[in-house]
């Protein structure tokens, strides 16, 4: 059974930092891509930061480049999203997602490319 469990969400002031973790189990970690997605009220779920665990390639949406960092700990089967300089526009439910790797050097960033999803964790950034 594929299982993805997010943790680390909460309330933070604008300009602050937060670290989200995704604990993965039930699949071969290194053969999958892991993505962090977010969904704000009334908006579509969008890819934030994703990583190809087969080769370590990462990709970030433009709005978070330079502020967010995604990393994988293969010894713990855990993916971390470090979020710095947060703004109210970052407020959303953040989801961890996984899918078998498509190709070396390719990082899926679209929700339809992912097969498995966690339950989500709320991130709220106050102004």
Residue frames as qw, qx, qy, qz and C-alpha x, y, z in Angstrom:
[[0.000, 0.888, 0.460, 0.000, 0.00, 0.00, 0.00],
 [0.383, 0.398, -0.019, 0.833, 1.42, 3.33, -1.08],
 [0.366, -0.816, -0.412, 0.175, 1.24, 5.79, 1.78],
 [0.349, 0.421, -0.068, 0.834, 2.24, 9.44, 1.91],
 [0.428, -0.751, -0.463, 0.197, 1.96, 11.31, 5.18],
 [0.258, 0.654, -0.056, 0.709, 2.57, 15.05, 5.35],
 [0.534, -0.678, -0.372, 0.342, 3.55, 16.93, 8.46],
 [0.473, -0.138, -0.021, 0.870, 4.87, 20.34, 9.43],
 [0.000, 0.623, 0.406, 0.669, 2.05, 22.62, 8.38],
 [0.342, -0.573, -0.517, 0.536, 0.89, 25.44, 10.58],
 [0.068, 0.968, 0.230, 0.071, 0.58, 29.17, 11.02],
 [0.624, -0.184, 0.051, 0.757, 3.49, 31.47, 10.28],
 [0.070, 0.854, 0.108, -0.504, 3.93, 35.19, 9.78],
 [0.644, 0.756, 0.012, 0.117, 4.85, 36.66, 6.42],
 [0.190, 0.818, -0.507, 0.195, 8.59, 36.47, 5.93],
 [0.613, -0.456, 0.608, -0.213, 8.86, 33.42, 8.11],
 [0.336, 0.362, -0.838, -0.232, 9.84, 29.88, 7.30],
 [0.828, -0.105, 0.353, -0.422, 8.24, 26.49, 7.53],
 [0.101, 0.379, -0.893, -0.221, 9.42, 22.98, 6.78],
 [0.860, 0.061, 0.070, -0.502, 7.09, 20.31, 5.49],
 [0.172, -0.356, 0.915, 0.084, 7.89, 16.61, 5.50],
 [0.832, 0.165, -0.200, -0.490, 6.45, 13.76, 3.47],
 [0.412, -0.343, 0.840, -0.083, 6.99, 10.28, 4.85],
 [0.687, 0.327, -0.411, -0.502, 6.68, 7.73, 2.07],
 [0.417, -0.226, 0.872, -0.119, 6.13, 3.99, 2.26],
 [0.731, 0.340, 0.531, -0.260, 4.81, 1.12, 0.18],
 [0.728, 0.682, 0.041, 0.061, 6.94, 1.66, -2.93],
 [0.772, -0.025, 0.055, 0.633, 10.52, 1.82, -4.12],
 [0.143, -0.862, -0.142, 0.465, 11.42, 5.34, -3.17],
 [0.277, -0.495, 0.455, 0.687, 14.25, 5.84, -5.67],
 [0.255, 0.230, 0.793, 0.503, 12.06, 4.82, -8.62],
 [0.032, 0.792, 0.610, 0.011, 9.48, 7.54, -8.07],
 [0.137, 0.421, 0.013, 0.897, 9.04, 11.23, -8.53],
 [0.271, -0.585, -0.638, 0.421, 7.73, 13.08, -5.48],
 [0.103, 0.496, 0.229, 0.831, 5.90, 16.36, -5.76],
 [0.069, -0.428, -0.552, 0.713, 4.62, 19.02, -3.43],
 [0.023, -0.514, -0.554, -0.655, 1.36, 20.53, -4.59],
 [0.002, -0.261, -0.512, 0.819, -0.85, 23.15, -3.04],
 [0.078, -0.548, -0.680, -0.481, -4.47, 24.15, -3.32],
 [0.041, 0.081, 0.333, -0.939, -5.89, 27.43, -2.09],
 [0.347, 0.503, 0.679, -0.407, -9.64, 27.94, -1.67],
 [0.508, 0.756, 0.205, -0.359, -11.32, 28.34, -5.05],
 [0.234, 0.747, -0.543, -0.305, -8.15, 27.58, -6.98],
 [0.920, 0.246, -0.294, -0.080, -6.80, 24.61, -8.86],
 [0.805, -0.487, 0.257, 0.219, -4.26, 22.33, -7.27],
 [0.486, 0.829, -0.269, 0.063, -0.85, 23.35, -8.58],
 [0.885, 0.008, -0.202, 0.419, 2.61, 21.89, -8.54],
 [0.288, -0.949, 0.126, 0.038, 4.99, 23.73, -6.24],
 [0.001, -0.701, 0.712, 0.047, 8.25, 21.81, -6.04],
 [0.980, 0.073, 0.062, -0.174, 8.94, 18.33, -7.33],
 [0.182, -0.661, 0.718, 0.124, 11.87, 15.96, -7.41],
 [0.867, 0.277, -0.379, -0.170, 12.86, 13.02, -9.58],
 [0.681, -0.600, 0.411, -0.087, 14.25, 10.58, -7.03],
 [0.943, 0.215, 0.143, 0.208, 15.96, 8.54, -9.74],
 [0.646, 0.371, -0.019, 0.666, 18.49, 11.24, -10.54],
 [0.371, -0.481, -0.341, 0.718, 17.79, 14.07, -8.08],
 [0.110, 0.309, 0.344, 0.880, 16.50, 16.54, -10.65],
 [0.022, -0.563, -0.609, 0.558, 14.23, 19.19, -9.15],
 [0.076, 0.424, 0.423, 0.797, 11.84, 21.77, -10.48],
 [0.063, -0.476, -0.546, 0.687, 9.97, 24.66, -8.88],
 [0.219, 0.810, 0.491, 0.233, 7.16, 26.83, -10.10],
 [0.358, 0.533, -0.038, 0.766, 8.28, 30.38, -10.76],
 [0.384, -0.784, -0.091, -0.480, 6.43, 31.84, -7.78],
 [0.788, -0.609, 0.093, 0.004, 8.56, 29.90, -5.29],
 [0.804, 0.342, -0.151, 0.462, 11.94, 29.81, -7.01],
 [0.269, 0.517, -0.357, 0.730, 14.62, 31.09, -4.69],
 [0.465, -0.466, 0.305, -0.688, 12.38, 30.62, -1.66],
 [0.915, -0.158, 0.220, -0.299, 11.52, 26.92, -1.56],
 [0.170, 0.524, -0.830, -0.086, 13.84, 23.94, -1.58],
 [0.944, -0.067, 0.002, -0.322, 12.88, 20.30, -2.05],
 [0.121, 0.557, -0.818, 0.080, 15.13, 17.47, -0.96],
 [0.916, -0.106, -0.290, -0.256, 14.96, 13.71, -0.50],
 [0.295, -0.557, 0.743, -0.226, 16.45, 11.63, 2.25],
 [0.716, 0.183, -0.594, -0.317, 16.71, 8.17, 0.74],
 [0.266, 0.130, -0.875, 0.384, 17.73, 6.58, 4.02],
 [0.203, 0.206, 0.647, -0.706, 14.45, 7.69, 5.59],
 [0.104, 0.451, 0.786, 0.411, 12.18, 7.65, 2.52],
 [0.082, -0.788, -0.422, 0.441, 11.28, 11.22, 3.34],
 [0.358, 0.503, 0.284, 0.734, 10.91, 14.30, 1.16],
 [0.268, -0.610, -0.360, 0.653, 11.26, 17.72, 2.73],
 [0.247, 0.737, 0.312, 0.547, 10.00, 21.07, 1.48],
 [0.392, -0.408, -0.265, 0.781, 11.82, 23.97, 3.08],
 [0.137, 0.801, 0.430, 0.394, 9.78, 27.13, 2.61],
 [0.413, -0.325, -0.194, 0.828, 11.42, 30.48, 3.30],
 [0.041, 0.162, -0.093, -0.981, 10.25, 34.08, 3.03],
 [0.088, 0.467, 0.876, 0.087, 6.63, 33.00, 3.03],
 [0.183, -0.034, -0.099, -0.977, 3.88, 35.31, 1.84],
 [0.559, 0.192, 0.503, -0.631, 0.10, 35.19, 2.30],
 [0.676, 0.429, -0.335, -0.497, -0.13, 33.96, -1.30],
 [0.286, 0.296, -0.910, 0.042, 1.54, 30.75, -0.13],
 [0.492, -0.045, 0.618, -0.612, -1.45, 29.97, 2.07],
 [0.713, 0.173, -0.480, -0.480, -2.95, 26.67, 0.95],
 [0.897, -0.235, 0.356, -0.119, -3.33, 23.03, 1.75],
 [0.197, 0.659, -0.698, -0.201, -0.08, 21.39, 0.75],
 [0.964, 0.034, 0.168, -0.204, -0.12, 17.84, -0.59],
 [0.243, -0.503, 0.786, 0.264, 2.61, 15.31, -1.13],
 [0.858, 0.382, 0.051, -0.338, 2.23, 13.22, -4.28],
 [0.400, -0.430, 0.763, 0.270, 4.11, 10.35, -5.87],
 [0.826, 0.482, 0.016, -0.291, 4.31, 8.67, -9.25],
 [0.858, -0.052, 0.334, 0.386, 6.65, 6.18, -10.91],
 [0.200, -0.602, 0.329, 0.699, 9.50, 7.99, -12.59],
 [0.685, 0.669, 0.165, -0.236, 8.78, 8.88, -16.22],
 [0.767, 0.516, -0.087, 0.372, 12.30, 9.49, -17.47],
 [0.633, -0.320, -0.116, 0.695, 15.72, 10.52, -16.29],
 [0.231, -0.018, 0.108, 0.967, 15.94, 14.29, -16.12],
 [0.275, -0.463, -0.478, -0.694, 12.18, 14.77, -16.26],
 [0.017, -0.137, -0.673, 0.727, 10.29, 16.24, -13.33],
 [0.135, -0.570, -0.715, -0.382, 6.51, 15.95, -13.48],
 [0.053, -0.040, -0.318, 0.946, 4.81, 19.12, -12.27],
 [0.494, -0.149, -0.297, -0.804, 1.17, 18.57, -13.25],
 [0.559, -0.195, 0.598, -0.540, -1.30, 16.93, -10.91],
 [0.894, 0.257, -0.022, -0.366, -2.57, 14.57, -13.61],
 [0.561, 0.521, -0.635, 0.098, 0.91, 13.05, -13.79],
 [0.088, -0.353, 0.788, -0.498, 0.73, 11.81, -10.20],
 [0.573, -0.171, -0.752, -0.276, -0.92, 8.62, -9.03],
 [0.587, -0.442, -0.618, 0.279, -0.76, 8.78, -5.24],
 [0.053, -0.677, 0.036, -0.733, -1.57, 11.54, -2.79],
 [0.265, -0.108, -0.712, 0.641, -1.26, 12.31, 0.87],
 [0.135, -0.705, -0.686, 0.121, -3.98, 13.81, 3.01],
 [0.165, 0.750, 0.111, 0.631, -2.60, 17.34, 2.94],
 [0.484, -0.451, -0.412, 0.627, -1.38, 19.74, 5.58],
 [0.070, 0.941, 0.304, 0.132, -2.59, 23.30, 6.05],
 [0.510, -0.068, -0.060, 0.855, -0.14, 26.17, 5.67],
 [0.018, -0.920, -0.379, -0.102, -1.39, 29.59, 6.68],
 [0.496, 0.059, -0.068, 0.864, 0.73, 32.71, 6.27],
 [0.109, -0.872, -0.428, 0.211, -0.49, 35.82, 8.04],
 [0.408, 0.653, 0.074, 0.634, 0.33, 39.32, 6.85]]
